[in-house]
């Protein structure tokens, strides 16, 4: 059994471990590093996970004294701490499972890259979408050449549970960076995988026409006189189906049932929709749209790839792949009955991490991919600031060009 240390026992981390535990993966929780031991114990207890034999430590200095007792480390803190903690942990020389985004600004990227230079394949970045059975099947079709010469990709992520990014801790720009880093980081990774050619440049635009506004900063639903008519109040969310449009597992603890921060307050800085155009060295262009006001069955995530011989569409929400032949009447549809957490990608990520901890494999999502995706997200933000295409042919060049942290406004 591989012995795991979790640094920051947040919702994502504890549920990842639970998934691995219930799936019979050969790993055991040895150490939890969290300044709030009581809350950490409560999370384990709430999920029915045993605490016998688990050591609870307050900080990384304490973890360093027990490094011989573990085989790998999982970082599950909030986003702004991913890179700083990973950079500090690098000295322990243990395989690392690192949540996305791997960093939220250029300085973090630079320090993280330096800390793991030469051993990036010992870091498993949490990019489950690229490991989903549905995406792997779509990628296999693309790589077979069946589509012919591909000239365009149209990708979308219409998020049906977007309220959590404005009503919960995700709204804190200093902790999350921006919503490119929160959502597009996955989609940019899958787009780059499909094209399989260097990304040359990106241009982006964003808008905030729905959320944000002139309500007081820090206002919560329980303190507001407008909850009866507000469509984002807990009672209205429950009335339209609950759980903020369908993400029950995530939102039963957030905007679906509980008091939350006002989505229309003046302290909102995130965009509620964004569009990017990516240009690749082989001539392929890709457009990407993400939207956070979508609700219910309007939610959609996937892409359309147009080639000379055929068009392929994959859609995570509908769990299907559709291939339309251009020069015949043939149309093939592949359906997936069930996919699991993150469309089935989480368990594959965890299996790979177990193998990395055992020393019998290298990461299938190495740190280089996480850094590339974060850099693209930063470039999108810079493009919005500069109103121009941003050269991203070299990640190092891009990072060096960011002398200060870019803020989304």
C-alpha positions in Angstrom: 0.0 0.0 0.0 1.3 3.5 -0.9 1.3 5.8 2.1 -0.3 9.2 1.3 0.0 12.6 3.0 -2.7 15.1 2.2 -1.8 18.8 2.6 -5.0 20.8 3.0 -7.9 18.5 3.6 -10.5 20.4 1.5 -13.6 19.1 -0.3 -11.7 18.1 -3.4 -8.9 16.3 -1.6 -11.0 14.3 0.8 -13.4 13.2 -2.0 -10.5 12.1 -4.2 -9.1 10.0 -1.4 -12.6 8.5 -0.7 -12.9 7.6 -4.4 -9.6 5.9 -4.4 -10.4 4.1 -1.2 -13.8 2.9 -2.4 -12.3 1.8 -5.7 -9.8 -0.4 -4.0 -6.7 1.5 -5.0 -3.6 0.5 -3.1 -3.1 3.6 -1.0 -3.7 4.5 2.6 -4.0 7.9 4.3 -1.0 8.2 6.6 -0.7 11.9 7.4 -3.0 15.0 7.2 -1.3 18.4 7.2 -4.0 21.0 8.1 -4.0 23.8 10.6 -7.6 22.9 11.6 -7.3 19.4 12.9 -10.9 19.4 14.3 -12.4 20.3 10.9 -10.2 17.8 9.1 -11.3 15.0 11.4 -14.9 16.0 10.9 -14.6 15.8 7.1 -13.1 12.3 7.3 -15.9 11.2 9.7 -18.6 12.7 7.6 -17.5 10.5 4.7 -17.1 7.4 6.8 -13.3 7.3 6.4 -11.3 5.8 9.2 -9.0 8.0 11.2 -7.2 5.2 13.1 -3.4 5.5 12.5 -3.7 8.8 10.7 -1.3 11.5 12.0 -2.5 15.1 12.0 0.2 17.7 11.6 -0.1 21.5 11.6 2.4 22.5 9.0 5.0 21.5 6.4 7.9 21.8 8.9 6.2 19.0 10.9 5.7 16.9 7.7 9.4 17.1 6.9 10.1 15.2 10.1 7.9 12.3 9.0 8.9 12.2 5.3 10.2 8.6 5.6 6.7 7.5 6.6 5.0 8.5 3.3 5.3 7.6 -0.4 3.5 10.6 -1.9 1.8 13.9 -1.2 -1.5 15.3 -2.4 -2.1 19.1 -2.2 -5.8 20.0 -1.8 -5.7 23.5 -0.5 -7.3 26.6 -2.1 -5.8 27.7 -5.4 -3.5 30.5 -4.3 -1.6 28.0 -2.1 -1.1 25.3 -4.7 2.2 26.6 -6.1 3.8 28.0 -2.9 3.2 24.7 -1.1 4.3 22.6 -4.0 7.5 24.6 -4.3 8.2 24.1 -0.6 7.4 20.4 -0.8 9.8 19.9 -3.7 12.7 19.6 -1.2 11.0 16.4 0.2 11.6 14.7 -3.1 8.3 12.7 -3.1 5.8 12.2 -5.9 3.1 14.9 -5.9 -0.5 15.1 -6.8 -1.2 18.7 -7.5 -4.6 20.2 -8.0 -5.3 22.7 -10.8 -4.6 25.5 -11.4 -1.0 24.7 -10.6 -0.4 28.5 -10.1 -2.4 31.7 -10.3 0.3 34.1 -11.5 3.5 34.2 -13.4 5.8 34.5 -10.4 4.3 31.3 -9.0 4.7 29.5 -12.3 8.4 30.5 -12.5 9.2 29.4 -9.0 7.3 26.1 -9.4 9.0 25.3 -12.7 12.4 25.9 -11.1 11.6 23.7 -8.1 10.7 20.7 -10.2 13.0 21.2 -13.2 14.1 17.8 -14.4 11.6 15.8 -12.5 8.3 17.2 -13.8 7.1 13.6 -14.5 6.9 13.0 -10.7 4.1 15.5 -10.5 0.5 14.3 -11.4 -1.5 17.4 -12.3 -5.2 17.1 -11.7 -6.4 17.2 -15.3 -9.1 14.5 -15.2 -11.0 15.6 -18.4 -8.1 14.5 -20.7 -8.3 11.0 -19.1 -12.0 10.6 -19.4 -13.0 7.5 -21.4 -15.1 9.7 -23.6 -12.3 12.2 -24.4 -9.8 9.3 -25.0 -12.2 7.8 -27.5 -12.6 11.1 -29.3 -8.9 11.6 -29.3 -8.4 8.1 -30.8 -10.7 8.9 -33.7 -8.9 12.2 -34.3 -5.5 10.5 -34.3 -6.7 7.8 -36.7 -7.0 10.5 -39.4 -10.7 9.8 -40.0 -11.5 13.5 -40.0 -9.0 14.3 -42.6 -7.3 17.7 -42.5 -8.7 19.6 -39.5 -9.0 23.3 -39.8 -11.1 24.4 -36.9 -12.2 23.5 -33.3 -15.2 25.1 -31.6 -15.2 24.4 -27.9 -17.7 25.4 -25.2 -18.1 25.1 -21.4 -21.5 26.4 -20.4 -21.4 25.8 -16.6 -24.8 24.9 -15.1 -23.5 25.4 -11.5 -21.8 28.8 -12.1 -23.3 30.3 -9.0 -20.7 28.8 -6.8 -18.0 30.9 -8.5 -19.8 34.1 -7.4 -21.6 33.0 -4.2 -18.9 31.0 -2.5 -15.1 31.3 -1.8 -14.3 31.0 -5.5 -15.4 34.6 -5.8 -12.3 35.7 -4.0 -10.0 36.8 -6.9 -6.9 36.7 -4.7 -7.5 33.0 -4.0 -8.6 31.8 -7.4 -6.8 34.1 -9.8 -9.7 34.2 -12.3 -12.2 32.0 -14.0 -9.9 31.2 -16.9 -7.7 29.4 -14.4 -10.7 27.8 -12.7 -12.4 26.3 -15.8 -10.6 27.0 -19.0 -7.4 25.4 -17.7 -9.0 22.0 -18.3 -10.4 23.0 -21.7 -7.2 24.6 -23.0 -5.4 21.4 -22.0 -7.8 19.2 -24.0 -7.8 21.5 -27.0 -4.0 21.5 -27.1 -4.0 17.7 -26.8 -6.4 17.4 -29.8 -4.4 19.7 -32.0 -1.0 18.2 -31.1 0.9 21.2 -32.4 2.5 24.2 -30.7 0.2 27.0 -29.7 1.4 30.2 -31.3 -0.9 32.9 -29.9 -4.1 33.7 -28.1 -6.6 36.6 -28.0 -9.5 36.8 -25.5 -12.4 38.9 -24.4 -14.6 38.7 -21.4 -17.8 40.3 -20.1 -19.6 40.7 -16.8 -23.2 41.7 -17.7 -25.2 39.5 -15.3 -23.3 39.1 -12.0 -21.7 41.8 -10.0 -23.5 45.2 -9.5 -24.1 47.7 -6.9 -25.2 45.6 -3.9 -23.0 46.1 -0.9 -19.7 44.2 -0.6 -19.9 41.3 1.7 -23.7 41.1 1.7 -25.2 37.6 2.2 -28.7 36.3 1.4 -29.6 36.1 5.0 -29.0 39.8 5.4 -30.8 40.9 2.3 -34.2 42.4 1.9 -34.5 41.2 -1.7 -34.4 37.4 -1.3 -38.1 37.0 -2.1 -37.5 38.3 -5.7 -33.9 37.4 -6.2 -33.5 34.5 -8.6 -30.1 33.5 -7.0 -31.5 33.2 -3.4 -31.4 29.8 -1.8 -35.2 29.4 -2.0 -35.3 30.3 -5.8 -32.5 27.9 -6.5 -34.3 25.1 -4.8 -37.5 26.0 -6.6 -35.9 25.6 -10.0 -34.6 22.2 -9.2 -32.1 22.8 -6.4 -28.4 22.6 -6.3 -27.9 25.6 -8.6 -29.0 23.9 -11.8 -28.0 20.4 -11.3 -24.5 20.0 -9.7 -26.1 18.4 -6.6 -22.9 17.0 -5.0 -21.2 20.3 -5.2 -24.0 22.7 -4.4 -25.9 20.9 -1.6 -23.2 22.4 0.6 -23.1 25.8 -1.2 -25.6 27.9 -3.1 -28.2 25.2 -3.5 -29.3 25.0 0.1 -27.3 27.3 2.3 -26.8 31.0 2.8 -24.3 32.5 0.4 -22.7 35.8 -0.6 -24.6 38.1 -3.0 -23.9 37.4 -6.7 -24.8 41.0 -7.5 -22.4 42.8 -5.1 -19.8 45.4 -6.0 -16.9 43.1 -4.9 -17.4 40.7 -7.8 -14.4 40.8 -10.1 -14.9 37.6 -12.1 -16.3 37.6 -15.7 -19.5 35.8 -16.3 -18.6 34.9 -19.9 -15.4 34.7 -21.8 -14.2 33.9 -25.3 -10.8 33.0 -26.6 -9.3 32.3 -30.0 -6.2 30.1 -30.2 -3.9 29.9 -33.2 -1.6 26.9 -33.6 1.6 26.4 -35.7 -0.1 23.9 -38.1 -2.8 26.4 -39.0 -5.6 25.1 -36.9 -7.7 27.8 -35.1 -9.7 27.0 -32.1 -12.4 29.1 -30.4 -13.5 28.6 -26.8 -16.4 30.0 -24.9 -17.2 29.7 -21.2 -20.3 31.0 -19.6 -21.4 31.0 -16.0 -25.0 32.1 -16.2 -26.2 28.8 -17.9 -28.6 26.7 -15.8 -30.3 23.3 -15.9 -30.0 21.3 -19.1 -28.6 24.2 -21.0 -25.2 23.2 -19.4 -22.8 21.8 -22.0 -19.1 21.0 -22.2 -17.2 19.7 -25.2 -16.0 20.6 -28.7 -16.7 20.3 -32.4 -13.7 19.4 -34.6 -14.2 20.1 -38.4 -12.1 18.2 -40.9 -12.3 17.8 -44.6 -13.6 14.3 -44.4 -15.8 14.4 -41.3 -16.9 16.4 -38.3 -16.6 15.1 -34.8 -18.5 16.4 -31.8 -17.9 15.2 -28.2 -20.1 16.3 -25.3 -19.3 15.5 -21.7 -22.8 16.4 -20.4 -24.7 14.3 -22.9 -22.1 11.6 -22.7 -21.7 11.1 -26.4 -19.5 11.3 -29.4 -20.9 12.0 -32.9 -19.0 11.6 -36.2 -20.6 12.9 -39.4 -19.0 11.8 -42.6 -18.9 14.6 -45.2 -18.7 12.5 -48.3 -21.2 9.8 -47.5 -24.4 9.5 -45.5 -22.8 7.8 -42.6 -23.2 9.1 -39.0 -21.8 7.3 -36.0 -22.9 8.0 -32.5 -21.0 6.6 -29.4 -22.9 6.8 -26.1 -21.5 6.3 -22.6 -23.9 4.9 -20.1 -22.0 6.3 -17.1 -18.7 8.1 -16.7 -18.2 8.8 -13.0 -16.4 11.7 -11.2 -15.1 14.3 -13.7 -16.4 12.1 -16.6 -14.5 9.1 -15.3 -11.1 10.8 -15.3 -10.5 11.1 -11.6 -10.1 7.4 -10.9 -7.6 7.1 -13.8 -5.6 10.0 -12.4 -5.5 8.4 -9.0 -4.4 5.0 -10.5 -1.5 6.8 -12.3 -0.5 8.5 -9.1 -0.5 5.2 -7.2 1.8 3.8 -9.9 4.1 6.9 -9.7 4.3 6.5 -5.9 5.3 2.8 -6.4 8.0 3.9 -8.9 6.5 1.8 -11.7 5.3 4.7 -13.9 5.7 8.3 -14.6 3.0 11.0 -14.6 0.5 11.0 -17.5 -0.2 14.6 -16.7 3.2 16.0 -15.8 3.9 19.5 -14.4 4.8 20.8 -17.8 1.2 20.4 -18.9 -0.1 22.2 -15.8 2.3 25.0 -16.3 1.4 25.3 -20.0 -2.3 25.5 -19.3 -1.8 28.1 -16.5 0.4 30.1 -18.8 -2.3 30.1 -21.5 -4.8 31.3 -19.0 -2.5 34.1 -18.0 -2.0 35.0 -21.6 -5.8 35.2 -22.1 -6.0 37.6 -19.2 -3.1 39.7 -20.6 -4.8 39.7 -24.0 -7.9 41.2 -22.5 -5.8 43.9 -20.8 -3.8 44.7 -23.9 -6.6 44.1 -26.5 -4.3 42.2 -28.7 -3.0 38.7 -29.6 -0.4 37.4 -27.1 2.5 35.4 -28.3 2.6 32.1 -26.4 5.0 30.1 -28.5 7.3 29.9 -25.5 6.0 29.4 -22.0 9.3 30.7 -20.6 9.0 33.8 -22.7 5.4 34.4 -21.6 6.2 34.0 -17.9 9.2 36.4 -18.2 7.0 39.0 -19.8 4.7 39.1 -16.7 6.6 41.3 -14.4 3.6 41.8 -12.2 0.5 39.7 -11.4 -2.2 40.3 -13.9 -5.6 41.0 -12.5 -8.9 40.4 -14.2 -11.1 43.5 -14.1 
